[in-house]
Amino acid sequence: MGVKLDRLLRRTSRKHPLPFMQLPLNGNDYRGIPTMVCPCGCDMFIMLAKFDDDRLPGWFALDGVCAACGALVSLPCPADKDGEW
């Protein structure tokens, strides 16, 4: 377990502005390619968003957490629709 945690800490050595996004809850970090479904099969994510005055999302972070397994994932945005990431 020590070796796996050591590798994980080295891979996530850069600081994330949100402390809970530095280390995945279950050890899996799938960030890098935007996805609408976690590899575990779940399509619900915990994300950080800011709403405009008209109650629409005005901003959201592209890092998310799978609601089922706790893995870190990259969330899609409208620019990803055409696959140009």
N, CA, C and O of each residue as an XYZ file, in Angstrom:
340
protein
N       0.821     -1.191      0.000
C       0.000      0.000      0.000
C       0.865      1.255      0.000
O       0.501      2.252     -0.623
N       1.998      1.221      0.686
C       2.871      2.375      0.752
C       3.418      2.788     -0.601
O       3.520      3.978     -0.896
N       3.775      1.794     -1.438
C       4.324      2.089     -2.762
C       3.251      2.712     -3.642
O       3.524      3.678     -4.355
N       2.034      2.176     -3.606
C       0.944      2.714     -4.421
C       0.632      4.154     -4.012
O       0.451      5.012     -4.877
N       0.565      4.429     -2.720
C       0.301      5.781     -2.244
C       1.434      6.715     -2.623
O       1.183      7.865     -2.984
N       2.680      6.249     -2.552
C       3.824      7.069     -2.921
C       3.750      7.461     -4.398
O       3.994      8.616     -4.746
N       3.412      6.500     -5.270
C       3.267      6.807     -6.701
C       2.139      7.806     -6.935
O       2.269      8.723     -7.745
N       1.045      7.622     -6.228
C      -0.096      8.521     -6.366
C       0.272      9.932     -5.929
O      -0.103     10.899     -6.593
N       0.988     10.067     -4.839
C       1.393     11.383     -4.360
C       2.353     12.050     -5.330
O       2.276     13.261     -5.536
N       3.265     11.276     -5.933
C       4.180     11.859     -6.915
C       3.418     12.337     -8.136
O       3.719     13.400     -8.679
N       2.425     11.555     -8.576
C       1.652     11.907     -9.764
C       0.789     13.136     -9.521
O       0.517     13.889    -10.457
N       0.357     13.354     -8.293
C      -0.503     14.491     -7.975
C       0.253     15.534     -7.164
O      -0.318     16.167     -6.276
N       1.533     15.714     -7.465
C       2.348     16.623     -6.677
C       1.955     18.082     -6.885
O       2.208     18.913     -6.013
N       1.350     18.407     -8.011
C       0.930     19.790     -8.200
C      -0.286     20.070     -7.319
O      -1.143     19.205     -7.133
N      -0.349     21.257     -6.792
C      -1.429     21.641     -5.881
C      -2.688     21.983     -6.682
O      -2.618     22.648     -7.715
N      -3.798     21.533     -6.204
C      -5.089     21.854     -6.796
C      -5.732     22.918     -5.920
O      -5.597     22.863     -4.697
N      -6.431     23.887     -6.511
C      -7.049     24.921     -5.684
C      -8.116     24.381     -4.734
O      -8.439     25.028     -3.737
N      -8.662     23.214     -5.029
C      -9.647     22.582     -4.160
C      -8.994     21.382     -3.493
O      -8.716     20.390     -4.167
N      -8.744     21.438     -2.203
C      -8.006     20.357     -1.527
C      -8.600     18.967     -1.735
O      -7.851     17.995     -1.824
N      -9.924     18.846     -1.814
C     -10.506     17.520     -1.978
C     -10.281     16.952     -3.376
O     -10.577     15.783     -3.621
N      -9.759     17.766     -4.297
C      -9.465     17.291     -5.647
C      -8.012     16.868     -5.810
O      -7.623     16.451     -6.901
N      -7.198     16.961     -4.763
C      -5.790     16.587     -4.894
C      -5.615     15.085     -4.965
O      -4.815     14.597     -5.764
N      -6.342     14.343     -4.153
C      -6.232     12.888     -4.144
C      -7.606     12.275     -4.345
O      -8.562     12.690     -3.689
N      -7.733     11.293     -5.237
C      -9.025     10.645     -5.439
C      -9.449      9.853     -4.212
O      -8.608      9.341     -3.474
N     -10.753      9.755     -3.997
C     -11.276      9.046     -2.836
C     -10.989      7.552     -2.899
O     -10.799      6.912     -1.865
N     -10.957      6.994     -4.106
C     -10.754      5.549     -4.244
C      -9.404      5.192     -4.865
O      -9.143      4.019     -5.129
N      -8.550      6.176     -5.101
C      -7.242      5.900     -5.688
C      -7.195      6.009     -7.201
O      -6.115      5.915     -7.785
N      -8.352      6.208     -7.864
C      -8.382      6.290     -9.325
C      -8.464      7.740     -9.780
O      -9.313      8.502     -9.318
N      -7.571      8.109    -10.690
C      -7.525      9.461    -11.232
C      -7.608      9.354    -12.748
O      -6.620      9.020    -13.402
N      -8.776      9.633    -13.310
C      -9.006      9.514    -14.751
C      -9.009     10.874    -15.440
O      -9.528     11.000    -16.549
N      -8.439     11.890    -14.802
C      -8.431     13.218    -15.419
C      -7.521     13.238    -16.639
O      -6.522     12.522    -16.708
N      -7.894     14.077    -17.597
C      -7.081     14.236    -18.800
C      -7.924     14.262    -20.053
O      -7.712     15.117    -20.914
N      -8.864     13.362    -20.181
C      -9.767     13.329    -21.334
C     -11.184     13.562    -20.817
O     -11.666     12.786    -19.992
N     -11.862     14.612    -21.281
C     -13.216     14.885    -20.806
C     -14.148     13.704    -21.060
O     -14.116     13.098    -22.131
N     -14.965     13.387    -20.083
C     -15.849     12.240    -20.204
C     -17.222     12.551    -19.631
O     -17.354     13.364    -18.717
N     -18.240     11.901    -20.171
C     -19.593     12.045    -19.652
C     -19.997     10.834    -18.828
O     -21.054     10.837    -18.196
N     -19.154      9.783    -18.828
C     -19.414      8.564    -18.063
C     -18.099      8.107    -17.444
O     -17.090      7.984    -18.138
N     -18.114      7.858    -16.145
C     -16.933      7.349    -15.458
C     -16.660      5.918    -15.920
O     -17.599      5.217    -16.300
N     -15.415      5.465    -15.900
C     -15.133      4.067    -16.247
C     -15.921      3.050    -15.420
O     -16.082      1.907    -15.849
N     -16.415      3.445    -14.238
C     -17.219      2.515    -13.433
C     -18.640      2.390    -13.981
O     -19.386      1.506    -13.559
N     -19.025      3.267    -14.918
C     -20.350      3.216    -15.527
C     -21.306      4.290    -15.035
O     -22.392      4.446    -15.591
N     -20.929      5.020    -14.020
C     -21.795      6.061    -13.453
C     -21.735      7.325    -14.318
O     -20.670      7.691    -14.816
N     -22.877      7.985    -14.491
C     -22.907      9.227    -15.265
C     -23.304     10.434    -14.409
O     -23.767     11.446    -14.935
N     -23.123     10.325    -13.095
C     -23.383     11.449    -12.188
C     -22.075     11.858    -11.520
O     -21.298     11.015    -11.072
N     -21.846     13.186    -11.463
C     -20.593     13.706    -10.929
C     -20.841     14.808     -9.913
O     -21.849     15.512     -9.975
N     -19.915     14.948     -8.984
C     -19.913     16.066     -8.057
C     -19.004     17.115     -8.678
O     -17.850     16.834     -9.000
N     -19.527     18.323     -8.846
C     -18.752     19.367     -9.511
C     -18.914     20.692     -8.788
O     -19.831     20.873     -7.987
N     -18.013     21.609     -9.083
C     -18.044     22.944     -8.516
C     -18.592     23.886     -9.580
O     -18.073     23.928    -10.696
N     -19.632     24.640     -9.247
C     -20.246     25.551    -10.215
C     -20.584     26.877     -9.550
O     -20.784     26.958     -8.338
N     -20.641     27.919    -10.383
C     -21.071     29.249     -9.944
C     -22.230     29.640    -10.845
O     -22.155     29.482    -12.063
N     -23.297     30.149    -10.252
C     -24.479     30.500    -11.021
C     -24.558     32.005    -11.255
O     -24.176     32.812    -10.408
N     -25.073     32.358    -12.448
C     -25.318     33.758    -12.777
C     -26.599     34.222    -12.099
O     -27.287     33.437    -11.447
N     -26.913     35.508    -12.258
C     -28.127     36.062    -11.665
C     -29.400     35.429    -12.231
O     -30.430     35.398    -11.557
N     -29.333     34.927    -13.463
C     -30.528     34.310    -14.066
C     -30.607     32.806    -13.779
O     -31.348     32.081    -14.443
N     -29.836     32.340    -12.779
C     -29.851     30.965    -12.270
C     -29.328     29.927    -13.258
O     -29.636     28.742    -13.123
N     -28.563     30.340    -14.224
C     -27.905     29.417    -15.144
C     -26.444     29.301    -14.739
O     -25.875     30.257    -14.212
N     -25.825     28.150    -14.975
C     -24.397     28.029    -14.638
C     -23.568     29.023    -15.445
O     -23.576     29.002    -16.676
N     -22.870     29.873    -14.748
C     -22.027     30.855    -15.415
C     -20.581     30.392    -15.494
O     -19.804     30.873    -16.319
N     -20.234     29.452    -14.624
C     -18.862     28.941    -14.577
C     -18.891     27.597    -13.868
O     -19.676     27.395    -12.941
N     -18.034     26.674    -14.303
C     -17.868     25.433    -13.554
C     -16.460     24.903    -13.752
O     -15.834     25.121    -14.789
N     -15.976     24.199    -12.733
C     -14.638     23.611    -12.798
C     -14.677     22.380    -13.686
O     -15.687     21.678    -13.726
N     -13.601     22.113    -14.393
C     -13.551     20.966    -15.293
C     -13.089     19.686    -14.605
O     -13.040     18.629    -15.234
N     -12.751     19.772    -13.324
C     -12.447     18.577    -12.537
C     -13.702     18.188    -11.776
O     -14.393     19.047    -11.228
N     -13.994     16.903    -11.740
C     -15.156     16.421    -11.012
C     -14.845     15.128    -10.290
O     -13.781     14.536    -10.474
N     -15.784     14.699     -9.467
C     -15.661     13.456     -8.710
C     -16.853     12.580     -9.072
O     -17.991     13.050     -9.067
N     -16.603     11.312     -9.386
C     -17.673     10.375     -9.685
C     -18.533     10.196     -8.438
O     -18.011      9.974     -7.345
N     -19.858     10.294     -8.604
C     -20.767     10.168     -7.462
C     -20.834      8.735     -6.940
O     -21.233      8.522     -5.795
N     -20.455      7.752     -7.751
C     -20.549      6.353     -7.327
C     -19.248      5.842     -6.710
O     -19.261      5.269     -5.621
N     -18.128      6.047     -7.401
C     -16.883      5.424     -6.936
C     -15.872      6.409     -6.357
O     -14.903      5.983     -5.728
N     -16.070      7.722     -6.552
C     -15.159      8.709     -5.987
C     -13.926      8.996     -6.813
O     -13.031      9.702     -6.349
N     -13.851      8.470     -8.030
C     -12.699      8.721     -8.891
C     -12.704     10.162     -9.382
O     -13.768     10.759     -9.547
N     -11.520     10.723     -9.617
C     -11.408     12.044    -10.209
C     -11.514     11.921    -11.717
O     -10.900     11.037    -12.316
N     -12.292     12.805    -12.337
C     -12.484     12.784    -13.789
C     -12.420     14.207    -14.320
O     -12.568     15.170    -13.568
N     -12.198     14.329    -15.623
C     -12.288     15.612    -16.308
C     -13.690     15.722    -16.889
O     -14.132     14.848    -17.634
N     -14.383     16.798    -16.546
C     -15.748     17.001    -17.024
C     -15.740     17.670    -18.391
O     -14.839     18.454    -18.690
N     -16.733     17.372    -19.223
C     -16.793     17.995    -20.541
C     -17.351     19.425    -20.452
O     -18.023     19.794    -19.489
N     -17.053     20.195    -21.471
C     -17.622     21.551    -21.607
C     -18.132     21.664    -23.051
O     -17.840     20.787    -23.864
N     -18.875     22.706    -23.387
C     -19.417     22.818    -24.752
C     -18.353     22.726    -25.844
O     -18.639     22.212    -26.925
N     -17.152     23.203    -25.600
C     -16.092     23.143    -26.614
C     -15.691     21.688    -26.915
O     -15.128     21.426    -27.978
N     -15.963     20.747    -26.019
C     -15.603     19.342    -26.208
C     -16.592     18.607    -27.103
O     -16.345     17.460    -27.478
N     -17.705     19.242    -27.452
C     -18.750     18.566    -28.208
C     -18.236     18.012    -29.532
O     -18.621     16.918    -29.943
N     -17.375     18.761    -30.193
C     -16.834     18.321    -31.476
C     -15.580     17.476    -31.335
O     -14.962     17.113    -32.335
N     -15.201     17.161    -30.112
C     -14.027     16.336    -29.883
C     -12.715     17.068    -30.052
O     -11.672     16.434    -30.208
N     -12.745     18.400    -30.023
C     -11.522     19.177    -30.198
C     -10.931     19.548    -28.848
O     -10.967     20.717    -28.463
N     -10.395     18.593    -28.133
C      -9.741     18.866    -26.865
C      -8.322     18.487    -27.026
O      -7.537     18.619    -26.088
